Amino acid sequence: MKSLRPLLIILVIIGLIVTLFLTLAQKQNMVTVFEGNVVQKPIPMILNHYQDAECGMVIDELNYASQVVSADGKTWFFHDHGGMVKWLEERSFKDEAVIWVYGLKSKKWIDGRKAFYTRDEETPMFYGFGAYRDYQKNRITFKKMQEYTLRGETMINPS
């Protein structure tokens, strides 16, 4: 019985956290998925109104935000490019999805697959990737950023 107590406590805590996130999302009318984006363009985001599809946190800044649009027009939102990559990897439409990332310099949505990324940004989930439209020394391609993310090479664990 004593060995079950810590497990039960952990399950109760997890249940409370999930309930809290769901309650907040319902009260604030949070958007987790936008449907009907058949033109596959970036959706203008209102801060504190969209929720990250990977971790459930509220998106309160655009600097590291991403959007993924499927062929049927569903759009998911993320507050860290690394979380978007991890989430997308598990989807059957990962290769066909349109990806939009917020450009740090341009302050506009740019094609995530054509963007170049830095690896040393202080991002919300510490993946460390900032997006830019143009190539410069020490910026990497989407494919390289994807590889680093999926291998776990992030700001927390750079190698």
C-alpha angles and dihedrals in degrees: 000000000000091000091055095051097076091047092051091048091052092048091050092050092049090048091052092050093049091047091050093052092047093048093049091048092053095046094049095039089237118195115227099159127021115204129202100042093136092153087060095223124145115276115233103247126216110210116247091016100084128067127213111251093212104047104010096236122142115259104236100164135033101212094098099020124134136186128203119201123194125208091259091059100257112144125199125193133218136183096207126042092220092058089050091053092050092047094046093050089068095052125095091221095052095119095047099042120113111233124203122188128184111247114230095210101031095041087216135107112267134185104277095209092053096042126103121227138211118213102210106067124123097239126179095258095029097247086130102215122138120184128229133176095222134055120246132163112293094020117120135207126255090256091054092046088050091051093050092048096048091047090051095245099147138133089284092050108018095176 
